[in-house]
Amino acid sequence: MKGLGSLALAIIMFLLAGCEGRKADTMKQHVDVVEPDVSDAARQCWAAIQNAAPRSQVEASQADVWINALLEVHKALWNLEGGGDGSKLRYIIDQFGKHGPKLDFLLLFGDPFLTMPMTLGPEKPLLLTREANGISWKEFQAVREKVCRCQVERFLNDPVALRRYCDAVLWWARMVRTNDMGTLFRAADNVHDGFGSSDASETYWWLSRKFLVLACLTEHLDVLKKADAMDLRPAFSEWYSWLQSGRQFKFDATIRSWISYPDWMPLRNDDNAPWPKKPFGDWDDLPPPRLGVILGYTEKIIEY
């Protein structure tokens, strides 16, 4: 009898274990159902962007094809900006530098107010017109900060992607201009004043993105080697002091950056400094995109 009792107990324990196992499997299945891959929506948006991109030389020469593809990026950035840890938005932004010049161009100019630095030009007055469509300046700033953070964290770990981004910044010419050294210093002062302002916390990532561009375009990325993404102000202060130390800068088209001379000389602009004709060095045989198309397109997205 004692043996039978032990056997019965063993059977009961076995059955209970089986029930717990089935319960655990059921819970696992339940979790799989209610928590799908957070990148599914982002992958769908990325597929739409790829499908909309120009596929031939003929399509690449048509402004409407570019504009339709740019609108797909614009929709993706605004539709994916919400949601927890920002992984959906990051998925789209992290495609930059991995799929060739056409898609890189689309990723940066789908909404250049979000993805590109701007010091020159009436940024806020243009953006305020979005308020008529239910997007306030504060709301826009919040979305822009999410985009900038994704870019800053990527560029700090990928200097090749940062260099490529800076090539597009030079072509865009809304932050610095190759034939106007003053724009370099004005952009630096803009970041300096921004970091020192009372609302710096609301624009931290936007200012940090500008700083990374400036450090790259002055061939001074060494200040970023030990920089903390969450507080780039010490690195910026070091770079800004170096910039203000009585140096002369001249744009060098071969390296697409400003080179510095330690001896002070009168500030002179190089009116012959070449303006980049293409956003990326590997643009190859694609028709050079026209800034006028992009500027006209930005009027469309402001009303989106």
N, C-alpha and C positions, 0 to 999 in steps of 0.2 A: 504493500500500500504506500509505503514511504517512497518507493521508487516511482509509483504511478503519480504521486503528488508532485514530485520533482519534475516529472515529464510534463504534467499539466501546466505547471508554472512556467516551464520553458516555452511551451506552446503559446501560452498567453503573452509572454514577453515578446515572442517572435511576431505575433499578430499585432501587438501594440507598436512595435518598431516599424512594421509594414505600414500601419496607419500613419505614423509620423512621417515616414518617408514619402507616402503619397501626398500628405498634407504639404510637406516641403516642396514637392514637385508642383503641386497646384499653386502654391504661393509664388514659386519661380515663374510659372507660366503667366500668372496674373501680373507680376511685375513686368514681364516682357511685353504684355499687351498695353499697359497704361504708360510705360516709359519707352517709347520707340526712340530710335537713334535721333539725337537732337539735330544732326546735320542733314536729315532727309530733306527738309525744306530748303536748306542752303544748296544742296546738290541739285535740286530741281531748278533753282534760280540760276545756278552756274551753267546747267545744261541749256537753259533758255538763252543765256548770254552767248554761249558758244554757237548756238544755232543761228543767232541773229547777226553774228560777226560777218563781215564781207568775206566771200569765198573765192572770189576771182578778181583779176585786175579790173575788169569792167565794173563789178560791184564796188570795189575799193575807190573807184573814181566818182562814185555817186554820193552826193551829200546826204540824200534821204536814207540810204542804207546805213551810213554811219550814225545818223541821228536816231534811227529806230533801234539800233544796237545800243547806243548810249542810254536810251530811255530804259532798256532792260536792266542795265546796271543801276540806274537811278532808282528804279522800283525795288530792286533787290536790297540796296542799302537802306532804304526807308522801311521796307517790309520786314527786314531781319534785324533791325537795330534793337528790338526789345527781346526779352526772354533770358532771364537769369544771368549766366556767366558771360554772355556775349559770344558764345562759341559759334553761333550761326553766322553772325556778322564777320567774325574773325576768319571763318572758313573762306568766305568770298575774298576778303582783303588779302589773305595769305596766298591766293593764286597768283598774285603779282610776281613777275620775274620767272615764271615757270612755263609759260605757254606761248612765248613769242611776242613780237611787237604789237600786233593788232589787238590782242586781248589785253595786253598791258596798257595800251592806250585807252581802251574802253574802261578798264578798271579805274584809271585815274581821272577820266573826264566824264564819267557818267553823272557825277555831281561834283565838279571841281571845288565848289564852295565847302564841301565836306572833306575831300581827299587831297586838295592841293593848298599850299600856303599862299596867302595873299596879304601883301603889305601895301602895294600900289593899287589905287583904284577904290571906288566907293563900295566897299563890301557891305557894310551895314545898311546903307540906304536901299541897296538892291534887295537885300534879304528881307527887309521889313515889308516889302510888298507881299511876302508870303503870308503875312498875318491875315490878309483878306481871305486866305484859303484855310484858315484855322491853325497855322503854325506860328507860334510866337517866337520872338527873338530868344527867349530863355529856352524854349523847347528845342529850337535849332541848335543852340550852343550845347545842350545836353547830348544830342545825337552826334554833333561834331566831335565832342570830347571822346565818345566811344570809338569813333573811327580813328581819331588821332592816337588814342592809346594802343589800338591794335597795330597801327603803323610803327609807332615808336618802339614798342616791344619787339616787333619783327626786325626793324632796322638795327637796333642795338646788337642783335645776335647775327645779323646778316649784312655786313658792310658792302657786299656786292649788290644786294638789292637796294641799299641806300644810295650807292653810286648811280645806279640805273634810275632811281627816282629823281635824283638831282639833275640828271640829264634832261628829264622832262620838265623840271622846274625852270631850268635855263630857257628851254624852248617856250614855255608858258609865259615867262617874263612878267609875272604879276607880283613877284617878290623881289627879284634882283634882275638887273639887265647887264649884259656883258660889256656894253659900251658906256656904262655909267657907274663908276666906282662908288658914288654917293649912295646908290641904292643898297650896297652891301652894308655900309655903316648905318643907314637908316633902319634897315631890317634888324641889325644888332641892337640898336637903341630901342626899337619896338619891343624886342624880347626882354631887354633889361628893365624897361619901364613896366612891362607887363608882370614880370616876376615880383616887382616891388609894389604893385598896386594892391588895393584892399580886396579886390575880387579875383586875385591870382588863382585861388583854389578852383574857381569855376572855369578857368581857361588854361589850367596847368599843362594838359596834354597838347593843346594847340600850340602853346609857346614852346614846349619841349620839341615838337616836331620841327619848328622853325630853327631851333638851336641845332638839331642834328644836321639839317641842311647846311647851315652856315659853317659848322665844323668841317663838314665834308668838302664844301666848296672852297675852303681856305687850306685844305690839306693838313688839317690839325685834328685828326680823329684820335690821336693818342690821349686826348683829355677824356675820352669815353671808355678807356680800357677798364677802369675800375668803377665806372659810374653806376649808380643805383637808379634804375628806371623810375622808382617811386620818388626820388629826389635828385633831379638833375641840376638843381640850382648851384651847388658847389662847383660842378664841372663847368657850368656856364660862366660863373664868376671868373674861374681860371682862364677860360678862353677869352672872355671879354677884356680882361686885363691885358692879355697878350695882344689883342687887336688894337687896344688903345695905347700901346707902348711906343708910339712914334714910328710906325712902319709904313712903308709905301707898298701898295698892292697893284698888280697889273694882271689882267686876265690872260691866261695862256690857253689858246684854243686846242693845243695838242693834248693837254690833260683835262681840259674843260673845267678849270678851276682858277682861282686867283692865287698867284704866288706872291710872297712877301719879300721885301727887302728890309733889312734891319736899320739902314740909315734913312732918316727922314728926308723926304723931298717934297716940294710943293705938290698938292693934290691935283692931278690932271686926269681928265677923262681920255680914254683912247677911243676916239670916234670910229676908228677902223676895226675895232674888235668885232670879229664875226658873230653875227646873230645865228644861232643854230637853226638850220632849215628843217631839221627833223627831230622828233622827240627822243628818238633812240638811235644809237649808232648802227644797229642792225635792222633799220627800217627797210633797207635793201631797195627793191624795185617798186615798192608801194608808192603811190602818189603822195607827195608831202601833204599832210593835213593842213587845211587852211585855218588860221586862227579866227578868221571871220566866221567860219562855220560854227566853231565852238562858242564864240561870243553870241552868235545868234541863237544857238542851242540853249545857252544858259538862260536866255529870256523865256524859253519854253518851260524849262524845269522850274523856274521860279513860280510859274503859274500852275505847276502840277498839283 
